[in-house]
């Protein structure tokens, strides 16, 4: 499992090279999202896809158990913060962010 965590941590670090936050900064409400800004949300969703859990609770449990992943995401992520972050995002921004990741 530690090898998988290392690969995931490296991928999350590589996402720092993609200018994701610029996409989300065009949203006038982004400055209010201190707990889960857009670029951080994309990282959390990438992690969610990589660990292959069927529930968000599995994601939170994985983060709780692996300090390296928490550090790669910029600290802890609360389940309610994550669900609110997903529910209140503009789908167009998320699509544009994913396209930026794919192009890079």
N, C-alpha and C positions, 0 to 999 in steps of 0.2 A: 504494500500500500504506500510506503514512503516514496518509492520510485514514481508512482502515479502522482503523488502530491507534488513532487519536484517538477514534473513535466507541466502540471497545471499551474504551478506558481510561475514557471518560466513563461508560459503563455500569457498569464495575466500581466506579467511585467512587460511583455512585448506589446500588449494593448496600449501601454502608455505612449507608444510611438505613433499611434493613430490619433489625429486631432479630434477626438469625439466630443469633447466638452464644447467646442466651438459650435457644433450643431445645436446643442441644447441651450447655449447661452442666448440664442435668438428668441427664446421663450421669455416673456416678461416676468413670469413667476419663478424662473430658475433660481434667482438669487435668494428666494425663500426656502429652497430645498437644501438646507445645510446637511441634513442627515444622509441623504441619498441623491447627490447630484447625478445628472444624466450619465456621465462617463463611468461613474461608479456602479450605477444600475446595470449598464451594459456588461461590466465585468462580472457582476453577480449572476446575471443571466447566462453568460458564457460558462461560468463555474457550474451552474445548475444543469446545463446541457452535458457537461463533461462528466459529472458524477453519476448521471443516469438515474436519478431518483424520480419517482412518480409523484412525490408530494414536496411542497416547499418546506415542510417540517424536516424532511431528510436533509435538505440543504442547510438549514439552521443547525441541525445536529452535527453535520459534517464540519461546519465552521467552528462550532463550539469545541469539537474534539481536536482540531488542528490549528494551532496558533500561527503556523506559517501561512496558511490560507487567509486567516483573518488579517494578518499583516499585509499580504498581497492585495487585499481589498480595502485597506485603509482602516481597519478596525472591525469591531463587531457590527453585525447587522441584525436588528430586531425583526422578528416575523411581521409585526404590525407595520413597521416602517417599510419593509419590502412589499407587502401587499398594497399599501397605500401608494407607494412609488410606481407600481405597475398599473394600478387602477387609474391614476391621475395623469399618466403620460399621454402625449399626443402620439398616435400610432405612426403618423408621418415622420416624426422625429426618430422613432425607433427604427423604422424601415431605412431611413437615410443613414443612421448610425451603423446598422448591419451591413449596408452596401459599402460604407467606408471601410469596415473591417474586412469584408470580402475582397475589395479592390487592393487593399494593402497586403 
